[in-house]
Amino acid sequence: MKNKTRKIVIMGMISAVMLIMAYTPLGYLSIGPLAVTFNMIPVALAAILLGPVGGLTAGCIFGITSFLQCIGIGGTSAMGAVLFEISPFLSFVQRFVPRAVDGLLLGYIFRGAKRLTGNYAACTITGLCAAVINTVLFMGALILIFGKTEYVSGIMDGRSFIAFIVAFAGVNAIAEAAISAFVTGLVGNALLKYSET
């Protein structure tokens, strides 16, 4: 019972941090149609502290808040607004599913990394993977779902999937990965030490 209560409290605190980040400038740094997002950091921390289910739950929250930006709630996503005009349902799928899957995978990545390394390295690897997987799944879903639309095919301009990610999200992805790895490594390791005492 004590362990269950602790998990609920941790999830509540991470959820609160995610909502604050989603609805303030702390979570996103907008650059043109894309945004450097820091919301994958709490998702990684949930996966570290609560395992795959915690990561999945946090990823779902991230996905919902990301979708709400398509309609101007908690900020505005220029790309999201266009995709919402094309199909509200498919824009929800494109925003929600990659974030949920990312959170779930991070729980398993942390478990595997922890078996091979110490807490700090495992947290850093999880933070790095949080950003990389988020970018690949998000952009992959964009191409898979909306790739044949005039809007996305115009942005792709004949590039392959990899070339498109590098050209369109390259700088954003590198910044996200570096920040996520650094912050998740420090904060995750500190939280693990605290939770183990």
C-alpha positions in Angstrom: 0.0 0.0 0.0 2.8 2.4 0.9 4.6 1.7 -2.4 1.4 2.3 -4.4 0.8 5.6 -2.6 4.3 6.7 -3.3 3.9 5.9 -7.0 0.6 7.8 -7.2 2.3 10.8 -5.5 5.3 10.7 -7.9 3.0 10.4 -11.0 0.9 13.3 -9.7 4.0 15.5 -9.2 5.4 14.6 -12.7 2.0 15.3 -14.2 1.9 18.7 -12.5 5.4 19.5 -13.8 4.3 18.5 -17.3 1.2 20.6 -17.3 3.2 23.6 -16.1 5.7 23.0 -18.9 3.0 22.5 -21.5 1.2 25.8 -20.6 4.2 28.0 -20.0 7.3 28.8 -22.1 9.2 26.3 -20.0 8.2 23.4 -22.1 8.7 24.6 -25.7 11.1 26.9 -27.5 9.3 27.7 -30.8 11.5 27.9 -33.9 9.5 28.4 -37.1 6.9 25.6 -37.6 8.7 23.3 -35.1 9.4 23.6 -31.5 12.3 22.4 -29.3 10.4 20.6 -26.7 11.6 19.8 -23.2 8.4 17.9 -22.2 10.1 14.6 -22.9 12.3 15.1 -19.8 9.4 14.5 -17.3 8.3 11.5 -19.5 11.9 10.1 -19.1 11.8 10.7 -15.4 8.4 8.9 -15.0 9.9 6.0 -16.9 12.9 5.9 -14.7 11.0 6.2 -11.4 7.8 4.2 -12.3 8.8 1.9 -15.1 7.1 1.4 -18.5 3.6 2.1 -17.2 4.7 5.4 -15.6 6.5 6.3 -18.8 3.4 5.4 -20.9 1.1 7.5 -18.6 3.4 10.5 -18.8 3.8 10.1 -22.5 -0.1 10.1 -22.8 -0.2 13.4 -20.9 2.5 14.8 -23.2 0.6 13.6 -26.3 -2.7 15.2 -25.1 -1.1 18.6 -24.3 0.8 18.5 -27.7 -2.5 17.9 -29.5 -4.2 20.7 -27.6 -1.7 23.1 -29.1 -3.2 22.3 -32.5 -6.3 24.2 -31.4 -4.4 26.9 -29.5 -4.7 25.6 -25.9 -1.4 26.0 -24.1 0.3 27.7 -26.9 0.0 27.4 -30.7 1.7 24.9 -33.1 1.8 26.4 -36.6 2.2 22.9 -38.1 -0.4 21.4 -35.7 -3.0 24.0 -36.7 -2.5 23.1 -40.4 -2.7 19.4 -39.7 -5.8 19.9 -37.6 -7.5 21.6 -40.5 -6.7 18.6 -42.7 -8.0 16.0 -40.1 -8.6 16.6 -36.4 -8.6 12.8 -35.7 -5.4 12.1 -37.6 -3.7 15.1 -36.1 -4.5 13.7 -32.7 -3.1 10.3 -33.6 0.1 11.9 -35.0 0.6 14.0 -31.8 -0.5 11.4 -29.2 0.7 7.9 -30.3 4.4 8.7 -30.7 4.6 10.3 -27.3 2.8 7.4 -25.6 5.0 4.8 -27.3 8.1 6.9 -26.4 7.2 6.8 -22.7 6.5 3.1 -22.8 9.8 2.3 -24.5 11.8 4.5 -22.1 10.7 2.4 -19.2 12.3 -0.7 -20.8 15.3 1.2 -22.0 16.0 2.4 -18.5 15.7 -1.1 -17.1 18.0 -2.5 -19.8 20.6 0.3 -19.4 20.5 0.0 -15.6 21.5 -3.7 -15.8 24.5 -2.8 -17.9 25.6 0.5 -16.2 25.1 2.6 -13.1 22.1 4.8 -12.3 23.6 8.0 -13.7 24.6 6.5 -17.0 21.2 4.7 -17.3 19.4 8.0 -16.6 21.5 9.8 -19.2 20.9 7.1 -21.8 17.2 7.2 -21.1 17.2 11.0 -21.5 19.0 10.8 -24.8 16.7 8.1 -26.1 13.6 10.1 -24.9 14.5 12.9 -27.4 15.7 10.7 -30.2 12.7 8.4 -30.1 10.3 11.3 -29.8 11.7 13.0 -32.9 11.9 9.8 -35.0 8.4 8.7 -34.0 6.8 12.1 -34.3 8.4 12.8 -37.7 7.7 9.2 -38.9 4.0 9.6 -37.9 3.9 12.9 -39.7 5.2 11.4 -43.0 3.2 8.1 -42.6 -0.1 9.9 -41.9 0.2 13.2 -43.7 3.0 12.6 -46.2 0.8 12.6 -49.2 -0.9 15.9 -48.3 0.1 19.0 -50.2 1.3 20.6 -47.0 3.8 17.9 -45.9 4.9 16.9 -49.4 5.7 20.5 -50.0 7.8 20.7 -46.9 9.6 17.4 -47.8 10.4 18.7 -51.2 11.3 15.3 -52.5 13.7 14.4 -49.7 13.9 10.9 -48.2 12.7 10.3 -44.6 16.2 10.6 -43.1 17.1 13.6 -45.2 13.8 15.3 -44.2 14.4 14.7 -40.5 17.9 16.1 -40.8 16.9 19.1 -42.8 13.7 19.9 -41.0 14.4 18.9 -37.4 18.1 18.4 -37.3 19.1 21.4 -35.1 16.1 21.0 -32.9 16.7 17.3 -32.5 20.4 17.8 -31.5 19.4 20.5 -29.0 16.6 18.4 -27.5 18.8 15.3 -27.3 21.7 17.1 -25.6 19.5 18.9 -23.1 17.4 15.9 -22.3 20.4 13.6 -21.8 22.1 16.1 -19.5 19.0 17.1 -17.4 17.6 13.6 -17.2 21.0 12.2 -16.1 21.4 14.7 -13.3 17.8 14.8 -12.1 17.0 11.2 -12.6 20.1 10.1 -10.7 19.3 12.5 -7.8 15.7 11.3 -7.6 16.8 7.6 -7.6 19.2 8.3 -4.8 16.5 10.0 -2.8 13.9 7.3 -3.5 16.3 4.6 -2.4 17.0 6.1 1.0 
